Amino acid sequence: MTQALSTLFSRTWIWSFIAAASVFLVTIVFTGGASTVGLAQAALTFGAFSVLVGLGQMLVITLGPGNIDLSVPANMTLAATVSLKVMNVENSMILTGLVVAIGVGIAIGIGNYALIKLLRIPPIIATLSMSFIVQSTAIWTNRGLRIKPPSWLADFTTSSTAGIPNVALVALVLSALVWYVINRTVYGRSIAAIGQSIRAARMAGIPIDGTRLATYLLCAVLASLCGYLLASFSGGAALNMGTEYLLMSIAVVVIGGTAVAGGNSNVPGIWGASLFMFLVVSMLNTYGFGAGIRLILTGLIIIAVIMLPTTRSAGKT
């Protein structure tokens, strides 16, 4: 038993779940248990959106220092806006809208890496520049309109199956796929190798450019899918709908145990961190703290996690 517990606690992702469970219990105690089911449902629902963007950001960060995608919020907004306009509230166009959203993500992913590769500018600058272009396109496309999602899609994103929110089930399936890709495919081993040492990866014959391009594509597609689902869940696309997910996509990666120096991914930790962040925000909202306090606390949590020795070592998934 002792050995089993020692093995469990050696895994970096477990601490994000312990933190989430602790905040959940504190919240339940202070509310007298009246909101247990509702809080759990809300945490799974809104946590799922953080998981989707977190998975993509995790892949990019795994590529090593300097790799990060700042175009995530604008990506979400444009994908949501364009896909809703294409669907035009028609149930028969749901799949078409999904394809369009994915297409937007692919285009943005290609654009991001084109800036990085062709202009030889740092990823943080390239993706920030792309975010301005994408957000401007979203503004031009939206033009102040708030188109509603098709009724079937809205019902799906706001409903549950066996007590689990459908959006959480979608995020769970995609998480399993990402975990498999990272741990069981050549691509997964390639991004880890690049993150650990790009020079060694190049000497080993790993296709650096192809792997990095695929990673930025996956990040952009996951962000687009998140925007598609979030707009359907919230009843329409808004120009600021992705704003909070810039910091959140980075926070859940860091808190979830992924090495910020690259070379190591942690899919389970993304879930624990996403639930933890939602519960912290929910608790702060309950006690009337403003957005400024929430952002300060998020920043402090990220700093604290980075300073922990366990986040500098290779975590286990």
Salt bridges, closest charged atoms under 4 A:
ASP209 OD2 - LYS117 NZ 3.07
